[in-house]
Amino acid sequence: MSGQPVEPSESSSVAAFRALFAQEVFGVGRLYTSGRLFSVNERLARMLGSPAEELVCLARADIVHPNDRVATRQSLASLLEQG
């Protein structure tokens, strides 16, 4: 072994993401770059008190506390700039 870090394969990254999304420990939602939700896991749905099917048509601002909206919008913009 060379001691060099090994890049995970795309398939292992996808598998790791699917496992994280399927967990019941964390509430996870995925957004389009517009900020609209397109999928949420069951834990997030329970945390927000709505069925997942109702949440996927909402915008990020619809589920973020009003006091946190500016910071959340700035964080999302920063992530999008970084690519």
Secondary structure, 3 states (H helix, E strand, C coil): CCCCCCCCCHHHHHHHHHHHHHCCCCCCEEECCCCEEEEECHHHHHHHCCCHHHHCCCEHHHHCCHHHHHHHHHHHHHHHHHC
